[in-house]
Each structure stands twice: as C-alpha cells, then as structure tokens.
Amino acid sequence: MKVRAQIRLLPDRRRLHLHDGPIDLVIQAFGEPQAVAAAYQTASSRFVNVLDELCCELAFLRLRCSSDSPWPRGKVARRMFAATLPYAAKYFITPMAAVAGAVAEEILETMVAHAELSRAYVNNGGDIALHLDRGEQFVVGMVERPDRPSLFGTTTLRWDQPARGIATSGWRGRSFSLGIADAVTVLAERAAAADAAATIIGNAVDLPRSPKIVRAPARHLAPDSDLGDRLVTQAVAELNPVEIDHALSAGCQTAELLLRMGLICSAALHLQGETRVVGNSGKLNRRITPTRERALAHA
C-alpha cells in the first residue's frame, strides 16, 4: 500500500512540514492568520502530487541536459530543465541538479498566488525559495558543511535585492559532488537557478590529481545515479594552505563566470576553514549573532 505524503505543523505551530519520499520541506509564512492558513492549505494540496509528477519523467530528468532535448511536461520538471539548460553547452549537468530548488520554488509560487503574505520561505533540505514583500527582509545563515549545519556566516536579503533563491552544495551533502568544497552557498534570482549553480561551482572547487582525495564511480554508490560512472568525492584529507587556495581559486573562477553571465547574484565558497565570496548581493557577516530567523539559517 502506498504511503501518502506526510503533512503536519511542527511543534512551534508556526512552521509546516511536508514529507514525501526524498522530498522534505519546512515552510513558514508570515501574514494575517487567515492568509497563512490558506497558504499552508494550498502548499499541502500542491505537494501531494509533486513526487508522482517527477517520477513520471524521471528517466528523462536523469539524462544529460542538452539544448537539443525536448522540454519535459511537468511544471517542476520544466523548472529543473530551464535552470540547468544554460550550462548544457559547457558542463555535464542533468535536470536533477536543480530538483530541490525547483520543488521549493513551485510550492512557494503556489502559496503566494493564493494568499497575501508579507514573507515566506520553503526550505527543501537547505535549498530555499523566498518571498519578500516591500520593506521585508530575511537573515540567512551559511553552513560550513551541508551534513553538519554549523554556521560560518550570515547574510541579510532585502526585498529590493534580486535574490529569491538560495542553495548549498558540497561533497558531504545529500547529492554527490565532483568537487571537494565543504560548502558552496549560492544566491540567485530563483531557487532552481541557485541549485544548479551551486552544483556547478561546487564541482569546480577541486584538486583533480591530488592523492589526498578519495573518489568512486557514482554508479557504484547508487546504481541509479544520474552521474553514471563519473568519479564523485568520498573523502578529503587535510589540505595545506596552497592546496586550499588552488581549489578555492578554481571555484571562484567559475563563480565569477556565472556572475558575469547573470546566472547568480553571489556565492560563498568554503573549504577547510577558508571562505571566498564572489559578488555582493547581501553582505557576508562572519559574526554569528542570535536571531529569530535561525530556523531559516540552513542555506
């Protein structure tokens, strides 16, 4: 018997938790109580069909993205394809690189279309879609490692800035990485775009021939991986300052390219205690101070 999506309010009675298979969303909306209730109801109704829709096109979504490929049919799948298409000519990427951000984006858009909210976020395991009405802002934290959410800095996103999507990639994260970044956090205009860009930049933070890095074919670790036989990072030994600088510089070159192309607003690259920032959409503050937004601070 099929287990349906799990939908519940978290103990604080302010955040909504939606879970179905690999999709795990934490949502918070701000506004009049009736508007928040309507937003949560709409989000729940849309969510129950998302995974089934994706599964219907999963074989296609695991293929390398190409400008010659037909567009997928589903709304979330089309968001994924649109977010990864700009990279198709230069990089190996599949639409799955944007799945978490695209799901967050879809649920947020549904909420905002049906309720008047001052602020809202949909956090899909650290890939976050944001809504900010005039005069509003969010404080967002950046983690040192996706698997161990300790913050190394925060940034404030205001309503008059373009960034509405945040995503983090790293070799210890939920998905495989070709690179060695502990965390690459990207701000972009949309969550799916941030998700795809974080993957590309995270892959670029690398020391390709270093014996300090353990890699394995993705297919050996997950037979259905969209990365096939490409080598994904499994362990990184302690690096010296020159090696850290070299790997981060390679990632920064890619981030700067994406910034010039208009694909991202900014990026923070983190490797073994060192951080580089590309772009200036929101000021990075490395002094972590208590804030009521800490529930959101897992970008």
FENVEN-V859965 format. One record per pair of residues at least 24 apart in sequence whose C-alpha atoms are under 10 Angstrom apart, sorted by the first residue. I is the first residue (numbers start at 1). J is the second residue. Records with the same first field share a line. If there is no record, write none. Layout:
I=J ; J
This chain:
4=48 ; 49
5=44 ; 47 ; 48 ; 49 ; 50 ; 51
6=44 ; 47 ; 48
7=40 ; 43 ; 44 ; 45 ; 47 ; 48
8=40 ; 44
9=40
15=40 ; 121 ; 122 ; 295
16=40 ; 41 ; 43 ; 44 ; 122
17=44 ; 122 ; 123
18=43 ; 44 ; 47 ; 48 ; 124
19=47 ; 48 ; 124
20=47 ; 48 ; 49 ; 50 ; 51 ; 52
21=51
22=51 ; 100 ; 124 ; 125 ; 174
23=47 ; 50 ; 51 ; 99 ; 100 ; 103 ; 104 ; 124 ; 125
24=100 ; 103 ; 104 ; 123 ; 124 ; 125 ; 126
25=100 ; 103 ; 104 ; 107 ; 121 ; 122 ; 123 ; 124 ; 125 ; 126 ; 127 ; 128
26=104 ; 121 ; 122 ; 123 ; 124 ; 125 ; 126 ; 128 ; 295 ; 296
27=104 ; 107 ; 108 ; 120 ; 121 ; 122 ; 123 ; 124 ; 128 ; 129 ; 295 ; 296
28=108 ; 119 ; 120 ; 121 ; 122 ; 123 ; 130 ; 295 ; 296
29=108 ; 111 ; 112 ; 115 ; 116 ; 117 ; 118 ; 119 ; 120 ; 121 ; 122 ; 130 ; 131
30=116 ; 117 ; 118 ; 119 ; 120 ; 121 ; 131 ; 132
31=115 ; 116 ; 117 ; 118 ; 119 ; 120
32=115 ; 116 ; 117 ; 118
33=117
34=115 ; 116
35=111 ; 112 ; 114 ; 115 ; 116 ; 117 ; 118
36=111 ; 112 ; 115 ; 116 ; 117 ; 118 ; 120
37=115
38=111 ; 112 ; 114 ; 115 ; 116
39=107 ; 108 ; 110 ; 111 ; 112 ; 113 ; 114 ; 115 ; 116 ; 117 ; 120
40=107 ; 108 ; 110 ; 111 ; 114 ; 115
41=111 ; 114
42=107 ; 108 ; 110 ; 111 ; 112 ; 113 ; 114 ; 115
43=106 ; 107 ; 108 ; 109 ; 110 ; 111 ; 112 ; 114 ; 122
44=107 ; 110 ; 111
45=107 ; 110
46=106 ; 107 ; 110 ; 111
47=103 ; 104 ; 106 ; 107 ; 110
50=74 ; 75 ; 76 ; 77 ; 103 ; 106 ; 107
51=76 ; 103
53=77
54=99 ; 103
58=95 ; 96 ; 226
59=224 ; 226
60=94 ; 95 ; 96
61=94 ; 95 ; 96 ; 97 ; 99 ; 226
62=93 ; 94 ; 95 ; 96 ; 97 ; 224 ; 225 ; 226 ; 227 ; 228
63=92 ; 93 ; 94 ; 95 ; 96 ; 226 ; 227 ; 228
64=88 ; 91 ; 92 ; 93 ; 94 ; 95 ; 96 ; 226 ; 227
65=89 ; 91 ; 92 ; 93 ; 94 ; 95 ; 96
66=92 ; 93 ; 94 ; 95
75=102 ; 103 ; 106
76=100 ; 101 ; 102 ; 103 ; 104 ; 105 ; 106 ; 107 ; 192
77=102 ; 103
78=102
79=103 ; 105 ; 106 ; 190 ; 191 ; 192 ; 193
80=192 ; 193 ; 195 ; 196
81=192 ; 196
82=192 ; 193 ; 196
83=190 ; 191 ; 192 ; 193 ; 194 ; 195 ; 196 ; 197 ; 263
84=192 ; 193 ; 195 ; 196 ; 197 ; 199 ; 200
85=196
86=193 ; 196 ; 197 ; 258 ; 261 ; 263
87=196 ; 197 ; 200 ; 258 ; 263
91=200
92=200 ; 227
93=196 ; 199 ; 200 ; 226 ; 227
94=196 ; 226 ; 227
95=192 ; 196 ; 226
96=175 ; 195 ; 196 ; 225 ; 226 ; 227
97=169 ; 175 ; 176 ; 192 ; 193 ; 195 ; 196 ; 197 ; 198 ; 199 ; 200 ; 226
98=127 ; 167 ; 191 ; 192 ; 193 ; 194 ; 195 ; 196 ; 197 ; 198 ; 199
99=124 ; 127 ; 191 ; 192 ; 195 ; 196
100=124 ; 125 ; 126 ; 127 ; 128 ; 129 ; 167 ; 191 ; 192 ; 195 ; 196
101=125 ; 126 ; 127 ; 128 ; 129 ; 165 ; 166 ; 167 ; 190 ; 191 ; 192 ; 193 ; 194 ; 195 ; 196
102=127 ; 128 ; 129 ; 165 ; 190 ; 191 ; 192 ; 193 ; 194 ; 195 ; 196
103=127 ; 128 ; 129 ; 191 ; 192
104=128 ; 129 ; 130 ; 165 ; 190 ; 191 ; 192
105=129 ; 130 ; 131 ; 164 ; 165 ; 190 ; 191 ; 192 ; 193
106=191 ; 192
119=159
121=164 ; 165 ; 296
122=165 ; 191 ; 296
123=166 ; 167 ; 191 ; 295 ; 296 ; 297 ; 298 ; 299
124=167 ; 191 ; 299
125=167 ; 168 ; 173 ; 174 ; 298 ; 299
126=166 ; 167 ; 168 ; 169 ; 173 ; 174 ; 185 ; 195 ; 296 ; 297 ; 298 ; 299
127=165 ; 166 ; 167 ; 168 ; 169 ; 185 ; 186 ; 191 ; 192 ; 194 ; 195 ; 198 ; 298 ; 299
128=164 ; 165 ; 166 ; 167 ; 168 ; 187 ; 190 ; 191 ; 192 ; 194 ; 195 ; 296 ; 298 ; 299
129=163 ; 164 ; 165 ; 166 ; 167 ; 188 ; 189 ; 190 ; 191 ; 192 ; 194
130=157 ; 159 ; 163 ; 164 ; 165 ; 166 ; 189 ; 190 ; 191
131=159 ; 163 ; 164 ; 165
132=157 ; 158 ; 159 ; 160 ; 161 ; 164
133=158 ; 159 ; 160
134=158 ; 159 ; 160
135=159 ; 160
136=160
137=161
138=292 ; 293 ; 296 ; 297
139=282 ; 291 ; 292 ; 293 ; 294 ; 296 ; 297
140=166 ; 282 ; 284 ; 291 ; 293 ; 294 ; 295 ; 296 ; 297 ; 298 ; 299
141=185 ; 284 ; 285 ; 286 ; 288 ; 293 ; 294 ; 295 ; 296 ; 297 ; 298 ; 299
142=166 ; 167 ; 168 ; 183 ; 184 ; 185 ; 186 ; 268 ; 269 ; 270 ; 284 ; 285 ; 286 ; 296 ; 297 ; 298 ; 299
143=168 ; 182 ; 183 ; 184 ; 185 ; 268 ; 270 ; 297 ; 298 ; 299
144=170 ; 181 ; 182 ; 183 ; 184 ; 185 ; 269 ; 270 ; 271 ; 272 ; 273 ; 274 ; 275 ; 298
145=169 ; 170 ; 171 ; 172 ; 173 ; 181 ; 182 ; 183 ; 184 ; 270 ; 271 ; 272 ; 298
146=170 ; 171 ; 172 ; 173 ; 174 ; 182 ; 183 ; 184 ; 185 ; 298 ; 299
147=171 ; 172 ; 173 ; 174 ; 182 ; 183
148=172 ; 173 ; 298
149=297 ; 298 ; 299
150=297 ; 298
151=286 ; 287 ; 288 ; 294 ; 297 ; 298 ; 299
152=270 ; 273 ; 274 ; 275 ; 284 ; 285 ; 286 ; 287 ; 288
153=268 ; 275 ; 283 ; 284 ; 285 ; 286 ; 287 ; 288 ; 289 ; 297
154=282 ; 283 ; 284 ; 285 ; 286 ; 287 ; 288 ; 289 ; 294 ; 297 ; 298 ; 299
155=281 ; 282 ; 283 ; 284 ; 285 ; 286 ; 297
156=281 ; 282 ; 283 ; 284 ; 285
157=187 ; 281 ; 282 ; 283
158=281 ; 282
161=189 ; 265 ; 281 ; 282
162=187 ; 188 ; 189 ; 190 ; 264 ; 265 ; 281
163=187 ; 188 ; 189 ; 190 ; 191 ; 194 ; 264 ; 265 ; 266 ; 281 ; 282
164=188 ; 189 ; 190 ; 191 ; 193 ; 194 ; 265
165=189 ; 190 ; 191 ; 192 ; 193 ; 194 ; 195 ; 264 ; 265 ; 299
166=190 ; 191 ; 192 ; 193 ; 194 ; 195 ; 198 ; 264 ; 265 ; 266 ; 267 ; 298 ; 299
167=191 ; 192 ; 193 ; 194 ; 195 ; 196 ; 197 ; 198 ; 199 ; 267 ; 298 ; 299
168=194 ; 195 ; 196 ; 197 ; 198 ; 199 ; 202 ; 267 ; 268 ; 269 ; 298 ; 299
169=194 ; 195 ; 196 ; 197 ; 198 ; 199 ; 200 ; 201 ; 202 ; 203 ; 269 ; 299
170=198 ; 199 ; 201 ; 202 ; 203 ; 205 ; 233 ; 269 ; 270 ; 271
171=199 ; 202 ; 203 ; 232 ; 233 ; 234 ; 235 ; 236
172=233 ; 234 ; 235
175=199 ; 225 ; 232
176=203 ; 218 ; 221 ; 222 ; 225 ; 226 ; 227 ; 231 ; 232 ; 233 ; 234
177=202 ; 203 ; 204 ; 205 ; 215 ; 218 ; 227 ; 230 ; 231 ; 232 ; 233 ; 234
178=202 ; 203 ; 204 ; 205 ; 206 ; 208 ; 215 ; 216 ; 218 ; 227 ; 230 ; 231 ; 232 ; 233 ; 234
179=203 ; 204 ; 205 ; 206 ; 207 ; 208 ; 213 ; 215 ; 231 ; 232 ; 233 ; 234 ; 236 ; 247 ; 251
180=204 ; 205 ; 206 ; 207 ; 208 ; 213 ; 214 ; 232 ; 233 ; 234 ; 235 ; 236 ; 244 ; 247 ; 248 ; 251 ; 270 ; 271 ; 272
181=205 ; 206 ; 233 ; 236 ; 244 ; 247 ; 248 ; 251 ; 269 ; 270 ; 271 ; 272
182=236 ; 269 ; 270 ; 271 ; 272 ; 273 ; 274
183=268 ; 269 ; 270 ; 271 ; 272 ; 275 ; 299
184=251 ; 255 ; 267 ; 268 ; 269 ; 270 ; 271 ; 275 ; 276 ; 277 ; 299
185=266 ; 267 ; 268 ; 269 ; 270 ; 277 ; 299
186=255 ; 264 ; 265 ; 266 ; 267 ; 268 ; 269 ; 277 ; 278 ; 279 ; 299
187=263 ; 264 ; 265 ; 266 ; 267 ; 268 ; 279 ; 281 ; 282 ; 299
188=259 ; 262 ; 263 ; 264 ; 265 ; 266 ; 267 ; 281
189=262 ; 263 ; 264 ; 265
190=263 ; 264
193=263 ; 264
194=263 ; 264 ; 265 ; 266 ; 267
196=263 ; 264
197=254 ; 255 ; 258 ; 259 ; 263 ; 264 ; 267
198=255 ; 264 ; 267 ; 268 ; 269
200=251 ; 254 ; 255 ; 258
201=248 ; 250 ; 251 ; 252 ; 253 ; 254 ; 255 ; 256 ; 257 ; 258 ; 267 ; 268 ; 269
202=248 ; 250 ; 251 ; 252 ; 254 ; 255 ; 269 ; 270
203=232 ; 233 ; 250 ; 251 ; 254
204=247 ; 248 ; 249 ; 250 ; 251 ; 252 ; 253 ; 254 ; 255
205=244 ; 245 ; 246 ; 247 ; 248 ; 249 ; 250 ; 251 ; 252 ; 253 ; 254 ; 269 ; 270 ; 271
206=233 ; 243 ; 244 ; 246 ; 247 ; 248 ; 249 ; 250 ; 251
207=243 ; 244 ; 246 ; 247 ; 248 ; 250
208=247
210=236 ; 237 ; 239 ; 243
211=236 ; 237
212=236 ; 237 ; 238 ; 239
213=237 ; 238 ; 239
236=272
237=272
238=272
239=271 ; 272
240=272
241=272 ; 274
244=270 ; 271 ; 272 ; 273 ; 274 ; 275
245=271 ; 274 ; 275 ; 276
247=271
248=274 ; 275 ; 276
249=276
251=276 ; 278
252=276 ; 277 ; 278
253=278
254=278
255=279
